[in-house]
Amino acid sequence: MPPLPYDAVLCDIDGVIRHWPAADELEQEHGLPIGALAAAAFAPARLHPAITGQITDEQWRSAVAADLAARHGSKERADASVRAWSALLPVVDHEVVALLKRVREVASVALVSNATTRLEWDLESQGLADIADAVVNTARIGVAKPDLRVYRTAAVRLDAAIDRCCSSTTPKPMSQRPAKPG
């Protein structure tokens, strides 16, 4: 068998392993316009501190609820909508999970995610905590993708050279990706 081109695979979580449902129905049930939760939660000024560990998941969700209340009225309705949104569960792509298990027979695997401090709990509760050799949660390391330091952290945790790592989002070796300011 010829040598493998990579020693490690760095796999994103959301959009690859997990697929989150739309919140449209939930928003309608709580009297919010469609897209209100995403607008509040994923506004860069609110999201970046959450995915770089400057604030906790709880603080982020509280800020989302405060934004919804300020823009759309009722604090109680905003709090209830964020609680319901927080309880949504993703669809897990079991084909990808099976593929990662096969990959681990020949290479190391790290899950790499721009996530909040809730990621590890989510992975555990969703039965995904043991599908990789390492998990790199950007909220735990203080920088977010696409900053090359995220991928370097994963390589170090896997004891792999960065140029021998492949990302699930790019076929290029990680050493050929430009570093983004963090």
TASULBEL-V332545 format. One record per residue. N is the residue number from 1. RES is the residue in one small letter. SS is DSSP state (@ for helix, = for strand, . for the rest). D_LAST is the distance of its C-alpha to the last C-alpha in Angstrom with 1 decimal. Layout:
n=N res=RES ss=SS d_last=D_LAST
n=N res=RES ss=SS d_last=D_LAST
//
This chain:
n=1 res=m ss=. d_last=40.3
n=2 res=p ss=. d_last=37.8
n=3 res=p ss=. d_last=34.7
n=4 res=l ss=. d_last=31.7
n=5 res=p ss=. d_last=28.9
n=6 res=y ss=. d_last=26.3
n=7 res=d ss=. d_last=26.4
n=8 res=a ss== d_last=23.9
n=9 res=v ss== d_last=22.8
n=10 res=l ss== d_last=19.5
n=11 res=c ss== d_last=20.5
n=12 res=d ss== d_last=18.8
n=13 res=i ss=. d_last=20.9
n=14 res=d ss== d_last=21.2
n=15 res=g ss=. d_last=22.9
n=16 res=v ss=. d_last=24.0
n=17 res=i ss=. d_last=25.7
n=18 res=r ss== d_last=25.8
n=19 res=h ss== d_last=26.8
n=20 res=w ss=. d_last=26.8
n=21 res=p ss=. d_last=29.8
n=22 res=a ss=. d_last=29.8
n=23 res=a ss=. d_last=30.4
n=24 res=d ss=@ d_last=32.9
n=25 res=e ss=@ d_last=35.9
n=26 res=l ss=@ d_last=34.4
n=27 res=e ss=@ d_last=33.4
n=28 res=q ss=@ d_last=37.0
n=29 res=e ss=@ d_last=38.5
n=30 res=h ss=. d_last=36.8
n=31 res=g ss=. d_last=37.6
n=32 res=l ss=. d_last=34.1
n=33 res=p ss=. d_last=33.4
n=34 res=i ss=. d_last=32.0
n=35 res=g ss=. d_last=28.2
n=36 res=a ss=@ d_last=28.0
n=37 res=l ss=@ d_last=26.3
n=38 res=a ss=@ d_last=23.6
n=39 res=a ss=@ d_last=23.1
n=40 res=a ss=@ d_last=22.9
n=41 res=a ss=@ d_last=20.7
n=42 res=f ss=. d_last=18.2
n=43 res=a ss=. d_last=17.7
n=44 res=p ss=@ d_last=13.9
n=45 res=a ss=@ d_last=14.4
n=46 res=r ss=@ d_last=16.2
n=47 res=l ss=@ d_last=14.5
n=48 res=h ss=@ d_last=10.8
n=49 res=p ss=@ d_last=12.1
n=50 res=a ss=@ d_last=14.4
n=51 res=i ss=@ d_last=12.2
n=52 res=t ss=. d_last=9.8
n=53 res=g ss=. d_last=13.1
n=54 res=q ss=. d_last=13.3
n=55 res=i ss=. d_last=16.6
n=56 res=t ss=. d_last=19.0
n=57 res=d ss=@ d_last=20.3
n=58 res=e ss=@ d_last=23.4
n=59 res=q ss=@ d_last=21.8
n=60 res=w ss=@ d_last=20.0
n=61 res=r ss=@ d_last=23.4
n=62 res=s ss=@ d_last=25.2
n=63 res=a ss=@ d_last=23.0
n=64 res=v ss=@ d_last=23.8
n=65 res=a ss=@ d_last=27.4
n=66 res=a ss=@ d_last=27.4
n=67 res=d ss=@ d_last=26.1
n=68 res=l ss=@ d_last=28.7
n=69 res=a ss=@ d_last=31.4
n=70 res=a ss=@ d_last=30.6
n=71 res=r ss=@ d_last=30.6
n=72 res=h ss=@ d_last=33.3
n=73 res=g ss=. d_last=35.6
n=74 res=s ss=. d_last=36.5
n=75 res=k ss=@ d_last=34.4
n=76 res=e ss=@ d_last=36.5
n=77 res=r ss=@ d_last=35.9
n=78 res=a ss=@ d_last=32.1
n=79 res=d ss=@ d_last=32.1
n=80 res=a ss=@ d_last=34.3
n=81 res=s ss=@ d_last=32.3
n=82 res=v ss=@ d_last=29.0
n=83 res=r ss=@ d_last=31.2
n=84 res=a ss=@ d_last=32.6
n=85 res=w ss=@ d_last=29.2
n=86 res=s ss=@ d_last=27.9
n=87 res=a ss=. d_last=31.0
n=88 res=l ss=. d_last=30.5
n=89 res=l ss=. d_last=30.3
n=90 res=p ss=. d_last=28.8
n=91 res=v ss== d_last=31.0
n=92 res=v ss== d_last=30.3
n=93 res=d ss=. d_last=30.8
n=94 res=h ss=@ d_last=33.2
n=95 res=e ss=@ d_last=33.5
n=96 res=v ss=@ d_last=29.8
n=97 res=v ss=@ d_last=30.3
n=98 res=a ss=@ d_last=33.4
n=99 res=l ss=@ d_last=31.7
n=100 res=l ss=@ d_last=29.0
n=101 res=k ss=@ d_last=32.0
n=102 res=r ss=@ d_last=33.6
n=103 res=v ss=@ d_last=30.5
n=104 res=r ss=. d_last=30.3
n=105 res=e ss=. d_last=33.8
n=106 res=v ss=. d_last=32.5
n=107 res=a ss=. d_last=28.7
n=108 res=s ss== d_last=26.2
n=109 res=v ss== d_last=24.2
n=110 res=a ss== d_last=20.9
n=111 res=l ss== d_last=20.0
n=112 res=v ss== d_last=16.3
n=113 res=s ss== d_last=15.3
n=114 res=n ss=. d_last=13.0
n=115 res=a ss=. d_last=15.5
n=116 res=t ss=. d_last=16.8
n=117 res=t ss=. d_last=18.6
n=118 res=r ss=. d_last=21.7
n=119 res=l ss=@ d_last=20.8
n=120 res=e ss=@ d_last=22.9
n=121 res=w ss=@ d_last=25.8
n=122 res=d ss=@ d_last=25.7
n=123 res=l ss=@ d_last=25.8
n=124 res=e ss=@ d_last=28.6
n=125 res=s ss=@ d_last=30.6
n=126 res=q ss=. d_last=30.2
n=127 res=g ss=. d_last=31.5
n=128 res=l ss=. d_last=28.4
n=129 res=a ss=. d_last=27.4
n=130 res=d ss=. d_last=29.1
n=131 res=i ss=. d_last=28.4
n=132 res=a ss=. d_last=25.8
n=133 res=d ss=. d_last=25.5
n=134 res=a ss== d_last=22.1
n=135 res=v ss== d_last=19.8
n=136 res=v ss== d_last=16.0
n=137 res=n ss== d_last=15.1
n=138 res=t ss=@ d_last=11.5
n=139 res=a ss=@ d_last=13.1
n=140 res=r ss=@ d_last=14.4
n=141 res=i ss=@ d_last=11.4
n=142 res=g ss=. d_last=8.9
n=143 res=v ss=. d_last=6.0
n=144 res=a ss=. d_last=7.3
n=145 res=k ss=. d_last=8.8
n=146 res=p ss=. d_last=8.9
n=147 res=d ss=. d_last=6.1
n=148 res=l ss=@ d_last=9.0
n=149 res=r ss=@ d_last=8.5
n=150 res=v ss=@ d_last=10.0
n=151 res=y ss=@ d_last=12.8
n=152 res=r ss=@ d_last=13.4
n=153 res=t ss=@ d_last=13.9
n=154 res=a ss=@ d_last=16.3
n=155 res=a ss=@ d_last=18.1
n=156 res=v ss=@ d_last=18.6
n=157 res=r ss=@ d_last=20.0
n=158 res=l ss=@ d_last=22.3
n=159 res=d ss=. d_last=23.3
n=160 res=a ss=. d_last=22.7
n=161 res=a ss=. d_last=21.5
n=162 res=i ss=@ d_last=18.4
n=163 res=d ss=@ d_last=20.8
n=164 res=r ss=@ d_last=23.2
n=165 res=c ss== d_last=20.9
n=166 res=c ss== d_last=21.3
n=167 res=s ss== d_last=19.3
n=168 res=s ss=. d_last=21.3
n=169 res=t ss=. d_last=19.4
n=170 res=t ss== d_last=19.9
n=171 res=p ss== d_last=22.8
n=172 res=k ss== d_last=21.0
n=173 res=p ss== d_last=20.4
n=174 res=m ss=@ d_last=16.7
n=175 res=s ss=@ d_last=16.9
n=176 res=q ss=@ d_last=17.6
n=177 res=r ss=. d_last=14.5
n=178 res=p ss=. d_last=12.1
n=179 res=a ss=. d_last=8.7
n=180 res=k ss=. d_last=6.2
n=181 res=p ss=. d_last=3.8
n=182 res=g ss=. d_last=0.0
//
